[in-house]
Amino acid sequence: MNKFFYCLTALHFCLLARAAPCPDTNEKPALSVSVSAKTTLIVCGYAENENDSRAKPRYSEFTIYSTQTLKPPKKLMSVGALENYWITPLSRKGLKLEEVWWVGKGFTPAFSSTIECENEKCTRSMVTCAFSVTAPPSNQSTADIEKRLGQKDSKTDAETLVAQLFTAALSGDLQAQALLLKTAQPKILDGAAAEDWHRSRGQLIRAMQGHCIK
């Protein structure tokens, strides 16, 4: 029996032999996970570090679909280009999703959720807090950071100062939180530092609204 005839007579098994392509682009998914004989979850988007065994793949600007044999894909969730996630398969159950933020010198989980499938129906759980941040030792107080942020000739670049302030705010420093929250953007900041301030302020607000920090 040749391969073509086998596929015609056993179409179900042939379709399961490879993951369905992404609906909008027809490209290979960045990640696919089979959760049952009929259901597969596919992640369509971009993955960083996917070829580096030492680093955890980080996904952004992606959409997750559930696919079933001979049925249209069902969109479960989408995220934008500025959001980053670690996505981990849950053995024959679904996916663990960790939204990660750049804190200090690396990415750390901020919020966590899962997508689990049962009886061919896949649903996303509630999003819960996932991070614990401890501010690293610093020679600069929050008041000193605020002062230096207002000085164009500061020896420490503005991006580093914003990062220090954000880490302190997430670790529970009330003065750092107040400084980030009191203004949408200091007038003296521009470029990457201004973008970092805007992102950090938005993430701090999300963390506080979610009661992730005190």
N, C-alpha and C positions, 0 to 999 in steps of 0.2 A: 504494500500500500504506500503510495508516494505521499510526500508531506502535504501537498495541496489537497488531495482527497481526504487526508486525515483531518485537516482543518475544516473541511466542509461537513464532515460527519461527526466532528467533535468540536463544534464552534465554541462552546462554552469554555473548554479547557484552553483553546488557542488564545481567546481573549484575555484569560487570566495569566498567560505566560509573560506578558509585559504590561507595565503600567499604562493607563490611558494617557494620551498627550494632553497638554494644557488646552482648555477650550478656546481661549482667545487667540493663542499664538500657534497652536499645534506643535509646540516644542516639548522636549522631554522635561518632566517635572524636576525641580531641584531636590525633592524628596518624595518618596512614595512608600506607604506602609499598608500592608494587607492586614485587615482586622477580622476578616471572615472569608469564607469561600466565595462570597458574592460582593463584598464591600472592600474598597481600597480608598485610603485617604491620600490625596496628592497635594503637594505644596508647589505652587507655581510662582516663581519670583527669583530673587537673587540671594546667593549664599557667599559669604566671605569666609576664607580659610577652609573651604571645602576640600582642598587638596593638601592641607597641612595636618598631618596626623597628631601634631603636638597641640593644636588649637581647636577649640570647639567651633563648629560652623555657626555663623551668625547670619540670620536671615532678615532681609528688609524688603519693603515694597512687594509684598506677596499676597496671594489669595489661596485659601485652603478650600478644596472641594472634596466631597464624598462622591465616589463613582461606583456604579454597579453595572454589571453585565447587561448590555442592551438597553440601558436607561440613560437619560441625559444627566450630566454632572450636576450636583447641587452645591451652590456656594455656601460655605459655612462662616467665613470671616475674611476680611481684607485689612491690610495695614499699609501706611504710606512709607515714603522713602526715608523719612526722618526717624522712623521707629525701628528698633532692633530687637530681635528675639533669638533665644536659644530654643530649638525644637527637638524634643527627645521622644522617640517611639516608646509607647507603652505596650508591652508584649501582648499581641492579639486583642488589644483593647482600644487603642487610639493614640493620642499625642499629648505630651506635656508641653505647655507653652510658658516660657519665662521671658517677660519683657525686661530687657537689660538696659541699664543706664551706665554712661561713663562716669565713674566716681573715682577721684584720685588718679591712679595710674592704670586703671583697667575697668572692664565691664563687670557689673554686679547685678544680680536679679533684683528687680524692683517689685514686679507684680507677677503672679502665677495663676494659671488656669489649665484646664484640660479639655480635650475633645474626646469623648468616649462614645462608642457605638454599641447599640444593643438592638437586636431584631431588625437590622438593616437601617435603623434610625440613629443618626449621629448628632449629638448636641454638645454645646460648649458650656462648661461650668461657670459659676460666678468667679469673678476675678478677685483674688485675695492678695494681701501684702506679702512680700517674700524677702525683703531685705533687712539687714542689720548693718548699720554703718557706724564705725568708730573713727572719729577724726584723728589723723596721724599727728604726732607731736609737731608743733610749729612754733617758731620763734616770734611769730606775729600774732597779736591779738586781733579780734574783730575790729576794734577801733583803729588799730594800725593799718589793717587792710583797707578800711574805709578811707583813711587819710591818703594812703598810697594810690588808691583808685582815682583820687582827685588830682594827682600830680602827673603831668605828662612826662616828666623826667625821672619817674620812679625807676629804681634799679631792677625791680622785679616786673616782668611784663604783665600787662593787664589780664591776659588769658590765664596765667598762673594764679593771679590774685582771685579771679572769679572762681576758679576751680577750688581753691582753698576755702573760699567763703561758702560755696555750695556744699562741700564735704562737711564743714562745720555745722551748717544749717540742718543737713540730714541727720547728723549725729545728736541733734537736740539743742544746739547752741541758740538760745532765744535771741541774743543780740544779732547773730548772723541771719536768723530767719527774718527778723524785723528789717534789717538792712536790705535784704533781697526783695521783700514784699512791699516796701514803702514806695518804690518807684519802678515803673515799667522798664526804664533804661536810663542810666546816668548819661547826661549829655556828652560827657567827655569821652565815652567809649564809642568806638566805631569798628567796622570790619568784623573779624572773627571774634573779638572780645565782646562786641555788642550781641552777636548771635549766641555766644555762650551764655551771656547774662539772660537773654530772653528765654533760651531753652531751660536753663537752671531754674529760673523763676517759675516757669510753667510746671516743671517737674516737681518743684517744692510744693506748689499749690495742690497738685494732684496727690502728693504724698500726705499732705495735711488733711485734705478732704476725705481721703481714704482711711484716716486715723492710723496711718503707718508710723508716724512719729509723734512725739509729745511736744 
